[in-house]
Amino acid sequence: MKLDITYIQGGMREFERTGIYPEYLLFKLPGTRRNWTIRIKQTPQVGVLKSKGKVLYEYSFDGYRCQFRKVKSDVSFSEWMEPESMIIEMRD
């Protein structure tokens, strides 16, 4: 299953409030209204994407490249996959 990933840098409101230039990963599942916004707190970062308390994906982000793998029905993980493209978005 395809997962669209956008790497977002910036956000003036948060920068003005905290003095930190925020970075996020936005994961979108095409064909559904499901998406996840994950704040990047460290590099590299590994985490999971959940829906209704159930883990659907695991992701790994190293600062340049993001990989993900899907949880199978037997609760094991598939092989690591990379998105066809990753959008980088700079915000004011």
C-alpha positions as a Markdown table, in Angstrom:
| # | Residue | x | y | z |
|---|---|---|---|---|
| 1 | Met | 0.0 | 0.0 | 0.0 |
| 2 | Lys | 1.3 | 3.4 | -0.9 |
| 3 | Leu | 2.0 | 6.0 | 1.8 |
| 4 | Asp | 2.6 | 9.7 | 0.8 |
| 5 | Ile | 5.2 | 11.5 | 2.9 |
| 6 | Thr | 5.8 | 15.2 | 3.3 |
| 7 | Tyr | 8.7 | 16.7 | 5.2 |
| 8 | Ile | 7.6 | 20.1 | 6.6 |
| 9 | Gln | 10.1 | 22.7 | 8.0 |
| 10 | Gly | 9.0 | 25.9 | 9.5 |
| 11 | Gly | 6.1 | 27.7 | 11.1 |
| 12 | Met | 6.4 | 31.3 | 12.2 |
| 13 | Arg | 3.8 | 31.0 | 14.9 |
| 14 | Glu | 5.5 | 28.3 | 16.7 |
| 15 | Phe | 9.0 | 29.9 | 16.2 |
| 16 | Glu | 7.7 | 33.1 | 17.7 |
| 17 | Arg | 6.2 | 31.3 | 20.6 |
| 18 | Thr | 9.0 | 28.8 | 21.4 |
| 19 | Gly | 12.1 | 30.0 | 19.5 |
| 20 | Ile | 12.4 | 26.6 | 17.9 |
| 21 | Tyr | 12.2 | 26.1 | 14.1 |
| 22 | Pro | 9.7 | 23.1 | 14.0 |
| 23 | Glu | 10.1 | 20.1 | 11.7 |
| 24 | Tyr | 7.3 | 17.6 | 11.0 |
| 25 | Leu | 6.6 | 14.5 | 8.9 |
| 26 | Leu | 3.1 | 14.3 | 7.4 |
| 27 | Phe | 2.0 | 10.8 | 6.3 |
| 28 | Lys | -1.1 | 10.5 | 4.1 |
| 29 | Leu | -2.8 | 7.3 | 3.1 |
| 30 | Pro | -4.2 | 7.9 | -0.4 |
| 31 | Gly | -7.8 | 7.0 | -1.0 |
| 32 | Thr | -8.7 | 7.6 | 2.6 |
| 33 | Arg | -8.9 | 10.6 | 4.9 |
| 34 | Arg | -6.3 | 9.1 | 7.2 |
| 35 | Asn | -3.2 | 11.1 | 7.9 |
| 36 | Trp | -0.6 | 11.5 | 10.7 |
| 37 | Thr | 1.5 | 14.5 | 11.6 |
| 38 | Ile | 4.6 | 13.6 | 13.5 |
| 39 | Arg | 6.9 | 16.1 | 15.1 |
| 40 | Ile | 10.6 | 15.4 | 14.5 |
| 41 | Lys | 12.3 | 15.6 | 17.9 |
| 42 | Gln | 15.6 | 13.9 | 17.1 |
| 43 | Thr | 17.5 | 12.5 | 14.1 |
| 44 | Pro | 17.4 | 9.6 | 13.5 |
| 45 | Gln | 13.8 | 9.0 | 14.7 |
| 46 | Val | 11.8 | 5.8 | 14.7 |
| 47 | Gly | 8.1 | 5.6 | 15.5 |
| 48 | Val | 4.7 | 4.0 | 14.8 |
| 49 | Leu | 1.6 | 5.3 | 13.1 |
| 50 | Lys | -1.6 | 4.2 | 14.9 |
| 51 | Ser | -5.3 | 4.2 | 14.1 |
| 52 | Lys | -7.8 | 3.5 | 16.9 |
| 53 | Gly | -5.1 | 2.3 | 19.1 |
| 54 | Lys | -3.8 | -0.3 | 16.6 |
| 55 | Val | -0.3 | 0.1 | 15.0 |
| 56 | Leu | -0.6 | 0.2 | 11.2 |
| 57 | Tyr | 2.9 | 1.3 | 10.2 |
| 58 | Glu | 6.4 | 1.7 | 11.6 |
| 59 | Tyr | 8.6 | 4.5 | 10.2 |
| 60 | Ser | 12.3 | 5.5 | 10.3 |
| 61 | Phe | 13.6 | 8.9 | 9.4 |
| 62 | Asp | 17.3 | 9.7 | 9.3 |
| 63 | Gly | 17.1 | 13.4 | 8.5 |
| 64 | Tyr | 17.2 | 12.9 | 4.7 |
| 65 | Arg | 15.3 | 9.7 | 3.9 |
| 66 | Cys | 12.1 | 8.2 | 5.4 |
| 67 | Gln | 11.3 | 4.5 | 5.2 |
| 68 | Phe | 8.2 | 2.7 | 6.4 |
| 69 | Arg | 6.9 | -0.8 | 6.8 |
| 70 | Lys | 3.4 | -2.1 | 7.3 |
| 71 | Val | 2.1 | -4.3 | 10.1 |
| 72 | Lys | 0.9 | -7.7 | 8.7 |
| 73 | Ser | -2.2 | -9.5 | 10.0 |
| 74 | Asp | 0.1 | -11.8 | 12.1 |
| 75 | Val | 1.5 | -8.7 | 13.8 |
| 76 | Ser | 4.9 | -9.0 | 12.1 |
| 77 | Phe | 6.3 | -6.3 | 9.9 |
| 78 | Ser | 6.8 | -6.3 | 6.1 |
| 79 | Glu | 10.1 | -5.3 | 4.5 |
| 80 | Trp | 11.2 | -1.7 | 4.7 |
| 81 | Met | 9.8 | 0.4 | 1.8 |
| 82 | Glu | 10.5 | 3.9 | 0.6 |
| 83 | Pro | 8.0 | 6.3 | -0.9 |
| 84 | Glu | 8.1 | 6.9 | -4.6 |
| 85 | Ser | 8.8 | 10.5 | -3.8 |
| 86 | Met | 9.0 | 12.6 | -0.7 |
| 87 | Ile | 7.8 | 16.2 | -0.7 |
| 88 | Ile | 9.8 | 18.8 | 1.1 |
| 89 | Glu | 7.8 | 21.9 | 2.2 |
| 90 | Met | 9.1 | 25.1 | 3.7 |
| 91 | Arg | 6.6 | 27.2 | 5.6 |
| 92 | Asp | 6.7 | 30.8 | 6.9 |
